Structure formats: structure tokens, C-alpha cells
Amino acid sequence: MITIRKIFYTLLFVILPVISFAGTLNVTVDNDVFAANNDDKDYTHGTRISYLLNGTNGVRWGWALGQHLYTPSDISVPTLMENDRPYGGWLYVGAICYVRSGEELDFYELDVGVIGPASLSEPTQITIHEWIGSQEPMGWHHQLSNEVGANFIYQRKNRFRHSSGHFDAVTHYGGCAGTVFTYVNTGAMIRFGYNLPDDFGFLHMEPTARKLKTFGVYGLAAVDGRAVARNAFLDGNLFEDSHSVDKEWLVGDLSVGVGTTYKNFELIYAHTFRSKEFKKQEHSNMFGTLNIVYHF
């Protein structure tokens, strides 16, 4: 039986040889336990580890490993909640290319993975809830079926930096095409503070790659809007019948947070308010994001 401990040791086996090469390690955790309501619902958890190798001429390559969990609004109900979203998980590996030219950035990522029981989302949530003494999820036997998925993500970013170095703004646009998610998006982020990092900010689990100063601290606010053509965790399985709900075509995020840098280390926390994603969703979603960055 696959356990969280086995997964942890496997990650160490994969990560340690890779970080022997100079680069940037990012560990990102999304969880609704950070939200004020502390409910397990909708996008309830995400973990992502990414590594970008140092490159030349503004080009960097890397990889990512991630897992996302989605649940209905009441995980104590063992029966199928027909008016709520299905249980589902997404476990994937990704190849990353990061191309910077001055104040412009092109970000590319190709992800391949699985949804359904093979994503290990059920044992992940059950184990974490056992650790923290939280409600046991009772409905994972209704989750989406096993299915291989792939996504290609592109984001274009442009940064506008004030001459004082205490304020910048980053705009972005792009999208995702795939069997799990398909959408186009656009938005912007502003940061203000002391010794802002020389990068394009943090948004939606993209890896960061920055030149750090001795010490810095800043606040941030970001918005992102998406026109969604497909979301497997609302539309259901692509290749067979499954539970699904009628999704909203337009979805928006508002994020506020803080960050601090010290030498090779950076810590960022952001709180995201997400608009309703499907027609009969009772409340919008909230979750927090903790991002830890280290340069080797």
C-alpha cells in the first residue's frame, strides 16, 4: 500500500540529486486550512515542488511535481452530493522553460499526470486529517475515475518598476490548453516595500527565479480573471461518464499577501478569494498559499 511516508522518501530520492546543480528550489502549499472559515471544500489543497536550473541569456529550464485536491462542501457526507462538485485529484510532473528579456518574461510548462484514485488524493487527505485531528473525509469513493491528463501552460509577463525600487506592477496574460484545464486568463499584481526582488512575482504556483538582496520585505495584491472552457473537476471525466456540475465560464481571483527575503531565502504568504466556479455553489472559495524559495 502506498503511504505518505513512501511518497516523502521518493520525493527525497528525486530531489536531492537534482539540487546538486545550482538553481532555485520552490515549495508551494495551498490549503483552505489557512482561510478564516477553515472548511474543506472546493480547491482544498495543493502541493507543488519545482526546481529551476541556473541558465544563460535569460533562459532557464526546470521541472515540477504537484498534487491538487478538490472536494464538495461537506466531506462528512458519504453519499453522492449531486448538486455539488465531485471529489477529484490531479497528480502531475511538469517540464518548465523560463525566458526572461529585461522586463519581459515568457513562461512555458508542460504537465502530464493522472486524475482519479491514481492521483493518491484520497490517502493524502485522509493521512493529513489524521495528523491534525480533523474530520475524516467520507465521500472519496465517489471521486472521478482514473484518467491520464496533459496540460500546456503559457504566461506572458511584463514588469513596470518605479525608479525608487519600492514599487512595481506586473501584468500577465496567457492560458492553458489540455484535457484537465483549458482557459485563457489575464491579470496584474502590484508590490510595494523595501528591496523588492528582481523578478516577476508569485502567482498560481509558477516558480520564482530571482536575484535577492540582503534583506527585503513587501506587500502584494493581485487579480486574475479566467474564461474557462474546461475544468475536469467540474466537468467530470473526459473519456467516460462521471458526476459533473454546470460550471461558471468566468472565474476571478483576488490575492493579498506579504513576502520577505534574506540572502538566498524567501518566504511568501498570500490569501486568495476565488469567485464561484459552478452554478449551484453556495459560497466563494478562500485558501492560503505559503511559498518557500531557496537558491543553491
Buried (B, 14 or more C-beta within 10 A) or exposed (E): EEEBEEBEEEEEEBBEEBBEEEBBBBBBBBBBBBBEEEBBBBBBBBBBBBBBBEBEEEEBBBBBBBBBBBBBBBBEBEEEBEEBBBBBBBBBEBEBBBBBEEEEBBBBBBBEBBBBBBBBBBBBBBBBBEEEEBEEBEBBEBBBBEBBBEBBBBBEBBBEBEEEBBBBBBBBBBBBBBBBBBBBBBBBBBBBBEBBBBBBBBBBBBBBBBEBBEEBEBEBBBBBBBEBBBBBBBBBBBEEEBBBBEBBEEBBBBBEBBBBBEEEEBBBBBBBBBBBBBEEBEEBBBBBBBBEBBBB
